[in-house]
């Protein structure tokens, strides 16, 4: 939210604690991933085929994936409550509470994705393999409409996420994507200079996963 640790003014810090206490008992934070060995990388088109589905991941992501032996697809969510709380607060004119709810939702789902990714890393490390960064449809040129392809691997998904026709997720505070696995892939700090998406949630983000 732009504050240094411990410097948020009391109305904000109190709201953060209050909203967190409301959300914790709900147990809505969920994540899941699936690992696939049946993959093909097609350098000419910068695509990756997982089983019989072709993802047009575009050059930036392809460069990170090209040494993959396996691919993990993942989805995770903070659940519907935090988004509903934010919308209701905004509707009732409590813009600060609505904003704090929105920020908490974004942080929660990213933390869930971080934990999911760390568990994947540890599992693969036991087999002498590394993982890459995670990449999501809508970033680095990857068309968000390809969410439908990704979600075809998660029928009746544990996370309870649904898609709109255009590929947007519901609950909104959800993320999905792809991670490469292999002995020759690398996890690296997000190379923001390679991408022109100024609104990317990963821009200038420091690594939380150690390879």
Secondary structure, DSSP 8 states (H G I E B T S, - for coil): ----TT-S-HHHHHHHHHHHHHHHTT---EEEEEEE--EEEETTTTEEEETTEEE--HHHHHHHHTT-SEEEEEEEE--HHHHHHHHHHHHTT-HHHHHHHHHHHHHHHHHHHHHHHHHHHHHHHTTT-EEEEEE-TTSTT--GGGHHHHHTTSTT-TT--EE-TTS-EESSSEEEEEEEEESS-------GGG---TT-TTTT----S--
